[in-house]
Every structure is written in C-alpha cells, then in structure tokens.
C-alpha cells in the first residue's frame, strides 16, 4: 500500500452528477479526504458516509473536500447520495482501477473491498492513511485531527 509522504496518484472518475473529477485539479483548491469504502447502502458504509456528512462543515472549515470512492455504479451512488443527503461527491470506480492504483487491500479474507482513508494535502502528498474495516467512525475523527494539524 502507498505510504505517508508518497505522492498521491492522479486519477479521473465520474461523480454522481456525471461531472468529471480529476484529483490534480481539485488539489489546486484544497486538501482532499479520499475514502474508499466497500459498498453503497451497507450498514458500515452508511454509518461512515453519514458521519462524514454530519461533520462535513468541519472538513470544509479545515480546507478539505471529502470524496468517497467505491466500485458501485454512478446510478447506485446517486441513489445512496440522495437517500442520505450526502453533500460531497461519490466517485464510481467500477473497474476498481483507482482502488488498485492506491493499493487498497481487500478485507475479510479477501472477499470485500477494503475501507481505507487518505488525507492528501494541496501539494498532492499523502499526509495520513487509515486502514480499518470495522472502525468506520474512526475514519472521520482521526482524519479531522490530521487536518487540524495541517492547518494549525
């Protein structure tokens, strides 16, 4: 897996609105909290997305955009995003190309896609990586602490 201090690989994917998201373009404006999750509308993934949603304003205040990625389709992401009123983009990595680019490991005996969060600063450098399938809420709280350190 990639390490803290590595340059984040650039990529382009479609958002729930059909827009194109290119990491390098977004980093010109702000840091990125890039979180990979297994599947839309599952209990852990919903809890994680809603936790990011509930604290989204804090992330914005810390100069960061939250971005979720899974292998679900744009249509699935649209339904998930609308159902839970997610204010941040979800990206459809249908072929898992970006997941492989970021070397996100599989979880639970290699059955499920893993749950990993990266904090990428405006220079494109990975400042933090958190890999935990079961501690979905910790992805949010730990990430905010890292961003506070970058701003402070």
N, CA, C and O atoms as a GROMACS GRO file, in nm:
protein
  608
    1UNK      N    1   0.085  -0.118   0.000
    1UNK     CA    2   0.000   0.000   0.000
    1UNK      C    3   0.089   0.124   0.000
    1UNK      O    4   0.202   0.121   0.048
    2UNK      N    5   0.036   0.231  -0.054
    2UNK     CA    6   0.107   0.358  -0.052
    2UNK      C    7   0.138   0.397   0.092
    2UNK      O    8   0.076   0.347   0.186
    3UNK      N    9   0.236   0.486   0.109
    3UNK     CA   10   0.281   0.527   0.243
    3UNK      C   11   0.264   0.678   0.260
    3UNK      O   12   0.257   0.752   0.162
    4UNK      N   13   0.257   0.722   0.385
    4UNK     CA   14   0.258   0.864   0.416
    4UNK      C   15   0.387   0.922   0.357
    4UNK      O   16   0.494   0.863   0.372
    5UNK      N   17   0.375   1.037   0.292
    5UNK     CA   18   0.489   1.101   0.226
    5UNK      C   19   0.496   1.072   0.077
    5UNK      O   20   0.568   1.142   0.005
    6UNK      N   21   0.423   0.970   0.030
    6UNK     CA   22   0.419   0.940  -0.113
    6UNK      C   23   0.334   1.043  -0.186
    6UNK      O   24   0.243   1.104  -0.128
    7UNK      N   25   0.364   1.062  -0.312
    7UNK     CA   26   0.280   1.145  -0.398
    7UNK      C   27   0.153   1.066  -0.429
    7UNK      O   28   0.160   0.949  -0.467
    8UNK      N   29   0.038   1.129  -0.414
    8UNK     CA   30  -0.088   1.061  -0.442
    8UNK      C   31  -0.103   1.043  -0.593
    8UNK      O   32  -0.085   1.139  -0.668
    9UNK      N   33  -0.136   0.924  -0.638
    9UNK     CA   34  -0.157   0.903  -0.782
    9UNK      C   35  -0.276   0.985  -0.832
    9UNK      O   36  -0.381   0.988  -0.769
   10UNK      N   37  -0.257   1.050  -0.945
   10UNK     CA   38  -0.366   1.128  -1.005
   10UNK      C   39  -0.463   1.032  -1.073
   10UNK      O   40  -0.425   0.924  -1.118
   11UNK      N   41  -0.588   1.073  -1.080
   11UNK     CA   42  -0.689   0.992  -1.147
   11UNK      C   43  -0.806   1.081  -1.188
   11UNK      O   44  -0.819   1.194  -1.143
   12UNK      N   45  -0.888   1.027  -1.275
   12UNK     CA   46  -1.010   1.093  -1.320
   12UNK      C   47  -1.123   0.991  -1.314
   12UNK      O   48  -1.111   0.880  -1.366
   13UNK      N   49  -1.234   1.030  -1.248
   13UNK     CA   50  -1.354   0.946  -1.241
   13UNK      C   51  -1.478   1.033  -1.253
   13UNK      O   52  -1.471   1.155  -1.238
   14UNK      N   53  -1.592   0.970  -1.279
   14UNK     CA   54  -1.720   1.040  -1.287
   14UNK      C   55  -1.783   1.050  -1.147
   14UNK      O   56  -1.772   0.960  -1.065
   15UNK      N   57  -1.851   1.163  -1.124
   15UNK     CA   58  -1.923   1.185  -0.998
   15UNK      C   59  -2.069   1.143  -1.014
   15UNK      O   60  -2.112   1.102  -1.122
   16UNK      N   61  -2.144   1.154  -0.905
   16UNK     CA   62  -2.287   1.121  -0.906
   16UNK      C   63  -2.366   1.213  -0.999
   16UNK      O   64  -2.474   1.177  -1.044
   17UNK      N   65  -2.312   1.332  -1.028
   17UNK     CA   66  -2.382   1.425  -1.117
   17UNK      C   67  -2.336   1.410  -1.262
   17UNK      O   68  -2.383   1.482  -1.350
   18UNK      N   69  -2.245   1.316  -1.287
   18UNK     CA   70  -2.195   1.296  -1.422
   18UNK      C   71  -2.077   1.385  -1.456
   18UNK      O   72  -2.022   1.376  -1.566
   19UNK      N   73  -2.037   1.471  -1.362
   19UNK     CA   74  -1.921   1.556  -1.383
   19UNK      C   75  -1.794   1.473  -1.373
   19UNK      O   76  -1.794   1.362  -1.319
   20UNK      N   77  -1.686   1.528  -1.426
   20UNK     CA   78  -1.557   1.462  -1.418
   20UNK      C   79  -1.480   1.516  -1.298
   20UNK      O   80  -1.469   1.637  -1.281
   21UNK      N   81  -1.429   1.427  -1.216
   21UNK     CA   82  -1.347   1.463  -1.100
   21UNK      C   83  -1.205   1.423  -1.133
   21UNK      O   84  -1.176   1.306  -1.156
   22UNK      N   85  -1.115   1.520  -1.135
   22UNK     CA   86  -0.972   1.493  -1.156
   22UNK      C   87  -0.900   1.540  -1.030
   22UNK      O   88  -0.907   1.657  -0.994
   23UNK      N   89  -0.831   1.448  -0.965
   23UNK     CA   90  -0.768   1.477  -0.837
   23UNK      C   91  -0.675   1.598  -0.846
   23UNK      O   92  -0.683   1.688  -0.762
   24UNK      N   93  -0.588   1.603  -0.946
   24UNK     CA   94  -0.491   1.713  -0.955
   24UNK      C   95  -0.560   1.849  -0.965
   24UNK      O   96  -0.508   1.947  -0.912
   25UNK      N   97  -0.673   1.856  -1.032
   25UNK     CA   98  -0.747   1.983  -1.042
   25UNK      C   99  -0.806   2.023  -0.907
   25UNK      O  100  -0.805   2.140  -0.870
   26UNK      N  101  -0.858   1.926  -0.835
   26UNK     CA  102  -0.919   1.954  -0.704
   26UNK      C  103  -0.815   1.998  -0.602
   26UNK      O  104  -0.844   2.081  -0.516
   27UNK      N  105  -0.696   1.942  -0.612
   27UNK     CA  106  -0.590   1.975  -0.515
   27UNK      C  107  -0.540   2.119  -0.531
   27UNK      O  108  -0.476   2.172  -0.440
   28UNK      N  109  -0.568   2.181  -0.643
   28UNK     CA  110  -0.532   2.322  -0.659
   28UNK      C  111  -0.611   2.410  -0.564
   28UNK      O  112  -0.568   2.520  -0.529
   29UNK      N  113  -0.727   2.362  -0.522
   29UNK     CA  114  -0.817   2.441  -0.440
   29UNK      C  115  -0.811   2.407  -0.292
   29UNK      O  116  -0.825   2.495  -0.207
   30UNK      N  117  -0.789   2.279  -0.260
   30UNK     CA  118  -0.797   2.236  -0.120
   30UNK      C  119  -0.738   2.097  -0.102
   30UNK      O  120  -0.710   2.026  -0.199
   31UNK      N  121  -0.718   2.059   0.023
   31UNK     CA  122  -0.678   1.922   0.055
   31UNK      C  123  -0.795   1.829   0.026
   31UNK      O  124  -0.910   1.873   0.019
   32UNK      N  125  -0.765   1.702   0.009
   32UNK     CA  126  -0.869   1.603  -0.021
   32UNK      C  127  -0.866   1.491   0.083
   32UNK      O  128  -0.760   1.436   0.113
   33UNK      N  129  -0.982   1.459   0.135
   33UNK     CA  130  -1.000   1.340   0.218
   33UNK      C  131  -1.064   1.237   0.126
   33UNK      O  132  -1.182   1.246   0.092
   34UNK      N  133  -0.984   1.140   0.085
   34UNK     CA  134  -1.026   1.040  -0.012
   34UNK      C  135  -1.053   0.911   0.063
   34UNK      O  136  -0.960   0.848   0.114
   35UNK      N  137  -1.179   0.871   0.069
   35UNK     CA  138  -1.208   0.747   0.141
   35UNK      C  139  -1.267   0.642   0.049
   35UNK      O  140  -1.366   0.664  -0.021
   36UNK      N  141  -1.204   0.526   0.053
   36UNK     CA  142  -1.250   0.409  -0.021
   36UNK      C  143  -1.338   0.328   0.073
   36UNK      O  144  -1.303   0.305   0.188
   37UNK      N  145  -1.453   0.285   0.023
   37UNK     CA  146  -1.544   0.206   0.104
   37UNK      C  147  -1.598   0.090   0.021
   37UNK      O  148  -1.597   0.097  -0.102
   38UNK      N  149  -1.645  -0.017   0.087
   38UNK     CA  150  -1.686  -0.137   0.013
   38UNK      C  151  -1.809  -0.124  -0.077
   38UNK      O  152  -1.805  -0.162  -0.194
   39UNK      N  153  -1.921  -0.070  -0.022
   39UNK     CA  154  -2.045  -0.078  -0.100
   39UNK      C  155  -2.150   0.020  -0.048
   39UNK      O  156  -2.165   0.038   0.073
   40UNK      N  157  -2.221   0.081  -0.141
   40UNK     CA  158  -2.331   0.171  -0.106
   40UNK      C  159  -2.438   0.098  -0.025
   40UNK      O  160  -2.467  -0.020  -0.048
   41UNK      N  161  -2.495   0.170   0.069
   41UNK     CA  162  -2.613   0.127   0.146
   41UNK      C  163  -2.594   0.002   0.230
   41UNK      O  164  -2.691  -0.067   0.261
   42UNK      N  165  -2.473  -0.028   0.267
   42UNK     CA  166  -2.449  -0.134   0.366
   42UNK      C  167  -2.434  -0.065   0.501
   42UNK      O  168  -2.402   0.054   0.505
   43UNK      N  169  -2.456  -0.136   0.613
   43UNK     CA  170  -2.457  -0.068   0.744
   43UNK      C  171  -2.331   0.012   0.777
   43UNK      O  172  -2.340   0.128   0.814
   44UNK      N  173  -2.214  -0.048   0.763
   44UNK     CA  174  -2.090   0.022   0.796
   44UNK      C  175  -2.062   0.139   0.703
   44UNK      O  176  -2.018   0.245   0.746
   45UNK      N  177  -2.088   0.118   0.575
   45UNK     CA  178  -2.062   0.224   0.476
   45UNK      C  179  -2.160   0.340   0.492
   45UNK      O  180  -2.123   0.456   0.472
   46UNK      N  181  -2.283   0.308   0.526
   46UNK     CA  182  -2.381   0.414   0.550
   46UNK      C  183  -2.343   0.493   0.674
   46UNK      O  184  -2.351   0.616   0.673
   47UNK      N  185  -2.304   0.426   0.780
   47UNK     CA  186  -2.262   0.495   0.903
   47UNK      C  187  -2.142   0.586   0.875
   47UNK      O  188  -2.137   0.699   0.923
   48UNK      N  189  -2.046   0.536   0.798
   48UNK     CA  190  -1.928   0.616   0.766
   48UNK      C  191  -1.967   0.738   0.682
   48UNK      O  192  -1.925   0.849   0.714
   49UNK      N  193  -2.045   0.719   0.577
   49UNK     CA  194  -2.086   0.830   0.490
   49UNK      C  195  -2.165   0.934   0.568
   49UNK      O  196  -2.146   1.054   0.549
   50UNK      N  197  -2.255   0.888   0.655
   50UNK     CA  198  -2.335   0.982   0.733
   50UNK      C  199  -2.251   1.056   0.837
   50UNK      O  200  -2.281   1.170   0.870
   51UNK      N  201  -2.149   0.991   0.887
   51UNK     CA  202  -2.059   1.059   0.980
   51UNK      C  203  -1.980   1.168   0.907
   51UNK      O  204  -1.964   1.278   0.959
   52UNK      N  205  -1.931   1.138   0.787
   52UNK     CA  206  -1.866   1.241   0.708
   52UNK      C  207  -1.965   1.353   0.676
   52UNK      O  208  -1.929   1.471   0.680
   53UNK      N  209  -2.090   1.318   0.645
   53UNK     CA  210  -2.193   1.418   0.615
   53UNK      C  211  -2.217   1.508   0.735
   53UNK      O  212  -2.221   1.630   0.721
   54UNK      N  213  -2.232   1.447   0.852
   54UNK     CA  214  -2.265   1.525   0.972
   54UNK      C  215  -2.153   1.619   1.014
   54UNK      O  216  -2.177   1.718   1.082
   55UNK      N  217  -2.032   1.588   0.972
   55UNK     CA  218  -1.917   1.673   1.008
   55UNK      C  219  -1.855   1.742   0.886
   55UNK      O  220  -1.744   1.794   0.892
   56UNK      N  221  -1.929   1.740   0.777
   56UNK     CA  222  -1.879   1.795   0.651
   56UNK      C  223  -1.837   1.941   0.664
   56UNK      O  224  -1.734   1.980   0.610
   57UNK      N  225  -1.915   2.019   0.734
   57UNK     CA  226  -1.882   2.161   0.751
   57UNK      C  227  -1.747   2.177   0.820
   57UNK      O  228  -1.670   2.268   0.787
   58UNK      N  229  -1.717   2.090   0.916
   58UNK     CA  230  -1.586   2.095   0.984
   58UNK      C  231  -1.474   2.070   0.883
   58UNK      O  232  -1.372   2.138   0.887
   59UNK      N  233  -1.493   1.974   0.793
   59UNK     CA  234  -1.392   1.946   0.691
   59UNK      C  235  -1.374   2.067   0.598
   59UNK      O  236  -1.262   2.102   0.562
   60UNK      N  237  -1.486   2.128   0.561
   60UNK     CA  238  -1.478   2.247   0.476
   60UNK      C  239  -1.401   2.359   0.548
   60UNK      O  240  -1.317   2.426   0.487
   61UNK      N  241  -1.431   2.378   0.676
   61UNK     CA  242  -1.362   2.481   0.755
   61UNK      C  243  -1.212   2.453   0.766
   61UNK      O  244  -1.132   2.545   0.781
   62UNK      N  245  -1.174   2.327   0.759
   62UNK     CA  246  -1.033   2.287   0.766
   62UNK      C  247  -0.966   2.287   0.628
   62UNK      O  248  -0.851   2.245   0.613
   63UNK      N  249  -1.040   2.335   0.527
   63UNK     CA  250  -0.983   2.347   0.393
   63UNK      C  251  -0.976   2.218   0.315
   63UNK      O  252  -0.889   2.201   0.230
   64UNK      N  253  -1.068   2.126   0.344
   64UNK     CA  254  -1.064   1.995   0.277
   64UNK      C  255  -1.199   1.961   0.214
   64UNK      O  256  -1.305   2.000   0.263
   65UNK      N  257  -1.191   1.886   0.106
   65UNK     CA  258  -1.309   1.827   0.043
   65UNK      C  259  -1.308   1.678   0.072
   65UNK      O  260  -1.204   1.613   0.064
   66UNK      N  261  -1.423   1.624   0.106
   66UNK     CA  262  -1.440   1.481   0.129
   66UNK      C  263  -1.485   1.418  -0.003
   66UNK      O  264  -1.572   1.472  -0.072
   67UNK      N  265  -1.426   1.304  -0.036
   67UNK     CA  266  -1.461   1.234  -0.160
   67UNK      C  267  -1.466   1.084  -0.130
   67UNK      O  268  -1.368   1.027  -0.081
   68UNK      N  269  -1.580   1.021  -0.159
   68UNK     CA  270  -1.595   0.878  -0.138
   68UNK      C  271  -1.580   0.802  -0.270
   68UNK      O  272  -1.624   0.848  -0.375
   69UNK      N  273  -1.517   0.685  -0.263
   69UNK     CA  274  -1.498   0.601  -0.382
   69UNK      C  275  -1.534   0.456  -0.350
   69UNK      O  276  -1.489   0.400  -0.250
   70UNK      N  277  -1.616   0.398  -0.436
   70UNK     CA  278  -1.639   0.254  -0.430
   70UNK      C  279  -1.656   0.205  -0.573
   70UNK      O  280  -1.656   0.283  -0.668
   71UNK      N  281  -1.671   0.075  -0.588
   71UNK     CA  282  -1.687   0.016  -0.721
   71UNK      C  283  -1.832   0.016  -0.767
   71UNK      O  284  -1.864  -0.039  -0.872
   72UNK      N  285  -1.920   0.078  -0.690
   72UNK     CA  286  -2.061   0.087  -0.730
   72UNK      C  287  -2.074   0.179  -0.852
   72UNK      O  288  -1.985   0.259  -0.880
   73UNK      N  289  -2.185   0.167  -0.922
   73UNK     CA  290  -2.211   0.248  -1.041
   73UNK      C  291  -2.252   0.391  -1.004
   73UNK      O  292  -2.284   0.420  -0.889
   74UNK      N  293  -2.249   0.478  -1.104
   74UNK     CA  294  -2.295   0.615  -1.083
   74UNK      C  295  -2.441   0.616  -1.035
   74UNK      O  296  -2.477   0.695  -0.948
   75UNK      N  297  -2.523   0.530  -1.092
   75UNK     CA  298  -2.664   0.522  -1.053
   75UNK      C  299  -2.679   0.482  -0.907
   75UNK      O  300  -2.758   0.542  -0.834
   76UNK      N  301  -2.604   0.383  -0.864
   76UNK     CA  302  -2.608   0.340  -0.724
   76UNK      C  303  -2.563   0.454  -0.634
   76UNK      O  304  -2.625   0.480  -0.530
   77UNK      N  305  -2.456   0.522  -0.672
   77UNK     CA  306  -2.407   0.637  -0.595
   77UNK      C  307  -2.512   0.748  -0.587
   77UNK      O  308  -2.529   0.809  -0.481
   78UNK      N  309  -2.581   0.774  -0.697
   78UNK     CA  310  -2.684   0.878  -0.697
   78UNK      C  311  -2.793   0.846  -0.595
   78UNK      O  312  -2.832   0.932  -0.517
   79UNK      N  313  -2.840   0.722  -0.595
   79UNK     CA  314  -2.945   0.682  -0.501
   79UNK      C  315  -2.896   0.691  -0.358
   79UNK      O  316  -2.967   0.742  -0.271
   80UNK      N  317  -2.775   0.641  -0.332
   80UNK     CA  318  -2.716   0.644  -0.198
   80UNK      C  319  -2.697   0.787  -0.150
   80UNK      O  320  -2.729   0.820  -0.036
   81UNK      N  321  -2.645   0.870  -0.237
   81UNK     CA  322  -2.619   1.010  -0.203
   81UNK      C  323  -2.749   1.086  -0.175
   81UNK      O  324  -2.757   1.161  -0.078
   82UNK      N  325  -2.850   1.065  -0.258
   82UNK     CA  326  -2.979   1.132  -0.238
   82UNK      C  327  -3.048   1.083  -0.111
   82UNK      O  328  -3.101   1.163  -0.034
   83UNK      N  329  -3.048   0.954  -0.091
   83UNK     CA  330  -3.114   0.894   0.025
   83UNK      C  331  -3.059   0.949   0.157
   83UNK      O  332  -3.134   0.973   0.251
   84UNK      N  333  -2.927   0.969   0.161
   84UNK     CA  334  -2.864   1.012   0.286
   84UNK      C  335  -2.818   1.157   0.282
   84UNK      O  336  -2.747   1.203   0.372
   85UNK      N  337  -2.859   1.230   0.178
   85UNK     CA  338  -2.829   1.374   0.163
   85UNK      C  339  -2.679   1.402   0.182
   85UNK      O  340  -2.640   1.485   0.264
   86UNK      N  341  -2.598   1.332   0.105
   86UNK     CA  342  -2.453   1.350   0.116
   86UNK      C  343  -2.410   1.474   0.038
   86UNK      O  344  -2.442   1.486  -0.080
   87UNK      N  345  -2.340   1.567   0.103
   87UNK     CA  346  -2.302   1.692   0.037
   87UNK      C  347  -2.170   1.684  -0.040
   87UNK      O  348  -2.127   1.783  -0.099
   88UNK      N  349  -2.107   1.570  -0.040
   88UNK     CA  350  -1.977   1.553  -0.104
   88UNK      C  351  -1.989   1.453  -0.218
   88UNK      O  352  -2.083   1.374  -0.223
   89UNK      N  353  -1.894   1.457  -0.312
   89UNK     CA  354  -1.902   1.367  -0.426
   89UNK      C  355  -1.868   1.222  -0.392
   89UNK      O  356  -1.782   1.194  -0.309
   90UNK      N  357  -1.938   1.133  -0.459
   90UNK     CA  358  -1.904   0.990  -0.460
   90UNK      C  359  -1.858   0.959  -0.602
   90UNK      O  360  -1.919   1.003  -0.699
   91UNK      N  361  -1.751   0.882  -0.611
   91UNK     CA  362  -1.695   0.851  -0.742
   91UNK      C  363  -1.711   0.703  -0.773
   91UNK      O  364  -1.690   0.617  -0.687
   92UNK      N  365  -1.749   0.675  -0.896
   92UNK     CA  366  -1.773   0.538  -0.942
   92UNK      C  367  -1.645   0.480  -1.001
   92UNK      O  368  -1.605   0.515  -1.112
   93UNK      N  369  -1.583   0.390  -0.926
   93UNK     CA  370  -1.461   0.322  -0.969
   93UNK      C  371  -1.498   0.179  -1.008
   93UNK      O  372  -1.451   0.083  -0.948
   94UNK      N  373  -1.583   0.168  -1.110
   94UNK     CA  374  -1.646   0.041  -1.145
   94UNK      C  375  -1.546  -0.071  -1.171
   94UNK      O  376  -1.570  -0.184  -1.129
   95UNK      N  377  -1.438  -0.044  -1.238
   95UNK     CA  378  -1.338  -0.148  -1.265
   95UNK      C  379  -1.233  -0.160  -1.156
   95UNK      O  380  -1.139  -0.238  -1.170
   96UNK      N  381  -1.247  -0.084  -1.048
   96UNK     CA  382  -1.153  -0.084  -0.934
   96UNK      C  383  -1.012  -0.040  -0.974
   96UNK      O  384  -0.915  -0.076  -0.909
   97UNK      N  385  -1.002   0.037  -1.082
   97UNK     CA  386  -0.873   0.084  -1.129
   97UNK      C  387  -0.806   0.176  -1.027
   97UNK      O  388  -0.687   0.162  -0.998
   98UNK      N  389  -0.882   0.271  -0.971
   98UNK     CA  390  -0.825   0.365  -0.875
   98UNK      C  391  -0.795   0.294  -0.744
   98UNK      O  392  -0.694   0.323  -0.679
   99UNK      N  393  -0.879   0.201  -0.705
   99UNK     CA  394  -0.854   0.121  -0.585
   99UNK      C  395  -0.719   0.048  -0.597
   99UNK      O  396  -0.641   0.044  -0.502
  100UNK      N  397  -0.692  -0.007  -0.714
  100UNK     CA  398  -0.563  -0.074  -0.737
  100UNK      C  399  -0.449   0.028  -0.740
  100UNK      O  400  -0.341   0.001  -0.688
  101UNK      N  401  -0.473   0.144  -0.801
  101UNK     CA  402  -0.372   0.250  -0.809
  101UNK      C  403  -0.327   0.293  -0.669
  101UNK      O  404  -0.210   0.322  -0.646
  102UNK      N  405  -0.423   0.296  -0.575
  102UNK     CA  406  -0.394   0.334  -0.437
  102UNK      C  407  -0.358   0.213  -0.349
  102UNK      O  408  -0.336   0.226  -0.229
  103UNK      N  409  -0.353   0.097  -0.412
  103UNK     CA  410  -0.312  -0.026  -0.344
  103UNK      C  411  -0.396  -0.054  -0.219
  103UNK      O  412  -0.343  -0.098  -0.116
  104UNK      N  413  -0.526  -0.029  -0.230
  104UNK     CA  414  -0.617  -0.054  -0.118
  104UNK      C  415  -0.638  -0.205  -0.107
  104UNK      O  416  -0.689  -0.267  -0.200
  105UNK      N  417  -0.600  -0.263   0.007
  105UNK     CA  418  -0.613  -0.409   0.020
  105UNK      C  419  -0.758  -0.452   0.036
  105UNK      O  420  -0.845  -0.375   0.076
  106UNK      N  421  -0.782  -0.577   0.002
  106UNK     CA  422  -0.914  -0.637   0.025
  106UNK      C  423  -0.923  -0.674   0.171
  106UNK      O  424  -0.822  -0.689   0.239
  107UNK      N  425  -1.044  -0.689   0.220
  107UNK     CA  426  -1.067  -0.717   0.362
  107UNK      C  427  -1.146  -0.847   0.379
  107UNK      O  428  -1.196  -0.904   0.283
  108UNK      N  429  -1.155  -0.890   0.502
  108UNK     CA  430  -1.232  -1.009   0.538
  108UNK      C  431  -1.198  -1.127   0.448
  108UNK      O  432  -1.280  -1.172   0.368
  109UNK      N  433  -1.078  -1.174   0.463
  109UNK     CA  434  -1.028  -1.290   0.387
  109UNK      C  435  -1.026  -1.265   0.237
  109UNK      O  436  -1.039  -1.358   0.157
  110UNK      N  437  -1.010  -1.139   0.198
  110UNK     CA  438  -1.002  -1.105   0.057
  110UNK      C  439  -1.134  -1.103  -0.016
  110UNK      O  440  -1.138  -1.098  -0.139
  111UNK      N  441  -1.244  -1.108   0.060
  111UNK     CA  442  -1.377  -1.115  -0.001
  111UNK      C  443  -1.428  -0.976  -0.038
  111UNK      O  444  -1.480  -0.955  -0.147
  112UNK      N  445  -1.414  -0.879   0.054
  112UNK     CA  446  -1.469  -0.745   0.034
  112UNK      C  447  -1.361  -0.644  -0.002
  112UNK      O  448  -1.246  -0.658   0.039
  113UNK      N  449  -1.400  -0.543  -0.079
  113UNK     CA  450  -1.307  -0.431  -0.098
  113UNK      C  451  -1.281  -0.365   0.038
  113UNK      O  452  -1.372  -0.358   0.121
  114UNK      N  453  -1.160  -0.318   0.060
  114UNK     CA  454  -1.124  -0.261   0.190
  114UNK      C  455  -1.179  -0.121   0.212
  114UNK      O  456  -1.232  -0.057   0.122
  115UNK      N  457  -1.164  -0.077   0.338
  115UNK     CA  458  -1.207   0.057   0.380
  115UNK      C  459  -1.081   0.132   0.424
  115UNK      O  460  -1.026   0.105   0.531
  116UNK      N  461  -1.036   0.226   0.340
  116UNK     CA  462  -0.913   0.300   0.368
  116UNK      C  463  -0.938   0.448   0.338
  116UNK      O  464  -0.999   0.483   0.237
  117UNK      N  465  -0.889   0.534   0.427
  117UNK     CA  466  -0.900   0.678   0.410
  117UNK      C  467  -0.761   0.739   0.396
  117UNK      O  468  -0.669   0.706   0.470
  118UNK      N  469  -0.748   0.829   0.298
  118UNK     CA  470  -0.623   0.901   0.273
  118UNK      C  471  -0.650   1.051   0.292
  118UNK      O  472  -0.753   1.101   0.247
  119UNK      N  473  -0.558   1.121   0.356
  119UNK     CA  474  -0.559   1.267   0.357
  119UNK      C  475  -0.446   1.310   0.264
  119UNK      O  476  -0.330   1.274   0.283
  120UNK      N  477  -0.483   1.389   0.162
  120UNK     CA  478  -0.387   1.435   0.062
  120UNK      C  479  -0.382   1.587   0.069
  120UNK      O  480  -0.484   1.654   0.054
  121UNK      N  481  -0.263   1.641   0.091
  121UNK     CA  482  -0.252   1.786   0.102
  121UNK      C  483  -0.253   1.852  -0.037
  121UNK      O  484  -0.253   1.782  -0.138
  122UNK      N  485  -0.256   1.985  -0.040
  122UNK     CA  486  -0.267   2.058  -0.166
  122UNK      C  487  -0.148   2.036  -0.260
  122UNK      O  488  -0.156   2.066  -0.379
  123UNK      N  489  -0.038   1.986  -0.205
  123UNK     CA  490   0.078   1.954  -0.288
  123UNK      C  491   0.070   1.813  -0.345
  123UNK      O  492   0.161   1.770  -0.416
  124UNK      N  493  -0.037   1.742  -0.313
  124UNK     CA  494  -0.055   1.607  -0.364
  124UNK      C  495   0.018   1.501  -0.285
  124UNK      O  496   0.033   1.387  -0.330
  125UNK      N  497   0.063   1.537  -0.165
  125UNK     CA  498   0.137   1.443  -0.081
  125UNK      C  499   0.042   1.378   0.020
  125UNK      O  500  -0.038   1.446   0.084
  126UNK      N  501   0.051   1.248   0.032
  126UNK     CA  502  -0.032   1.175   0.129
  126UNK      C  503   0.020   1.205   0.269
  126UNK      O  504   0.136   1.177   0.301
  127UNK      N  505  -0.068   1.261   0.352
  127UNK     CA  506  -0.031   1.300   0.488
  127UNK      C  507  -0.079   1.200   0.593
  127UNK      O  508  -0.030   1.200   0.706
  128UNK      N  509  -0.174   1.115   0.554
  128UNK     CA  510  -0.233   1.023   0.652
  128UNK      C  511  -0.302   0.910   0.578
  128UNK      O  512  -0.363   0.930   0.473
  129UNK      N  513  -0.293   0.790   0.636
  129UNK     CA  514  -0.363   0.673   0.582
  129UNK      C  515  -0.423   0.599   0.700
  129UNK      O  516  -0.354   0.571   0.798
  130UNK      N  517  -0.551   0.567   0.692
  130UNK     CA  518  -0.616   0.488   0.797
  130UNK      C  519  -0.685   0.370   0.731
  130UNK      O  520  -0.772   0.389   0.645
  131UNK      N  521  -0.648   0.250   0.770
  131UNK     CA  522  -0.700   0.127   0.711
  131UNK      C  523  -0.769   0.047   0.821
  131UNK      O  524  -0.704  -0.015   0.905
  132UNK      N  525  -0.902   0.049   0.820
  132UNK     CA  526  -0.977  -0.029   0.918
  132UNK      C  527  -1.115  -0.059   0.863
  132UNK      O  528  -1.191   0.032   0.830
  133UNK      N  529  -1.147  -0.185   0.854
  133UNK     CA  530  -1.277  -0.225   0.804
  133UNK      C  531  -1.387  -0.201   0.908
  133UNK      O  532  -1.499  -0.164   0.872
  134UNK      N  533  -1.356  -0.221   1.035
  134UNK     CA  534  -1.459  -0.218   1.138
  134UNK      C  535  -1.475  -0.085   1.210
  134UNK      O  536  -1.580  -0.060   1.268
  135UNK      N  537  -1.375   0.001   1.207
  135UNK     CA  538  -1.382   0.128   1.281
  135UNK      C  539  -1.421   0.242   1.187
  135UNK      O  540  -1.346   0.337   1.169
  136UNK      N  541  -1.540   0.230   1.127
  136UNK     CA  542  -1.584   0.329   1.027
  136UNK      C  543  -1.586   0.470   1.084
  136UNK      O  544  -1.546   0.564   1.014
  137UNK      N  545  -1.631   0.489   1.206
  137UNK     CA  546  -1.639   0.623   1.265
  137UNK      C  547  -1.501   0.682   1.289
  137UNK      O  548  -1.484   0.804   1.282
  138UNK      N  549  -1.403   0.597   1.317
  138UNK     CA  550  -1.267   0.646   1.341
  138UNK      C  551  -1.206   0.709   1.216
  138UNK      O  552  -1.117   0.794   1.226
  139UNK      N  553  -1.252   0.668   1.099
  139UNK     CA  554  -1.202   0.729   0.975
  139UNK      C  555  -1.228   0.879   0.978
  139UNK      O  556  -1.146   0.958   0.930
  140UNK      N  557  -1.342   0.918   1.032
  140UNK     CA  558  -1.382   1.059   1.034
  140UNK      C  559  -1.306   1.134   1.143
  140UNK      O  560  -1.245   1.237   1.115
  141UNK      N  561  -1.309   1.086   1.265
  141UNK     CA  562  -1.247   1.159   1.376
  141UNK      C  563  -1.096   1.168   1.358
  141UNK      O  564  -1.038   1.275   1.380
  142UNK      N  565  -1.030   1.061   1.320
  142UNK     CA  566  -0.885   1.063   1.300
  142UNK      C  567  -0.846   1.159   1.189
  142UNK      O  568  -0.746   1.231   1.200
  143UNK      N  569  -0.924   1.160   1.084
  143UNK     CA  570  -0.894   1.245   0.969
  143UNK      C  571  -0.905   1.392   1.006
  143UNK      O  572  -0.823   1.473   0.962
  144UNK      N  573  -1.005   1.428   1.085
  144UNK     CA  574  -1.020   1.567   1.128
  144UNK      C  575  -0.898   1.610   1.211
  144UNK      O  576  -0.850   1.723   1.196
  145UNK      N  577  -0.849   1.523   1.297
  145UNK     CA  578  -0.732   1.556   1.378
  145UNK      C  579  -0.610   1.584   1.289
  145UNK      O  580  -0.534   1.677   1.315
  146UNK      N  581  -0.592   1.504   1.186
  146UNK     CA  582  -0.480   1.523   1.095
  146UNK      C  583  -0.493   1.656   1.023
  146UNK      O  584  -0.396   1.731   1.012
  147UNK      N  585  -0.613   1.688   0.974
  147UNK     CA  586  -0.634   1.814   0.905
  147UNK      C  587  -0.612   1.934   0.996
  147UNK      O  588  -0.559   2.036   0.952
  148UNK      N  589  -0.652   1.921   1.121
  148UNK     CA  590  -0.627   2.030   1.217
  148UNK      C  591  -0.478   2.055   1.232
  148UNK      O  592  -0.436   2.169   1.245
  149UNK      N  593  -0.400   1.949   1.230
  149UNK     CA  594  -0.254   1.962   1.238
  149UNK      C  595  -0.196   2.029   1.115
  149UNK      O  596  -0.099   2.104   1.125
  150UNK      N  597  -0.254   2.003   0.998
  150UNK     CA  598  -0.206   2.066   0.874
  150UNK      C  599  -0.237   2.214   0.872
  150UNK      O  600  -0.157   2.294   0.823
  151UNK      N  601  -0.355   2.251   0.925
  151UNK     CA  602  -0.398   2.391   0.924
  151UNK      C  603  -0.327   2.469   1.034
  151UNK      O  604  -0.284   2.582   1.014
  152UNK      N  605  -0.316   2.406   1.153
  152UNK     CA  606  -0.261   2.473   1.271
  152UNK      C  607  -0.116   2.485   1.260
  152UNK      O  608  -0.051   2.538   1.350
   0.00000   0.00000   0.00000
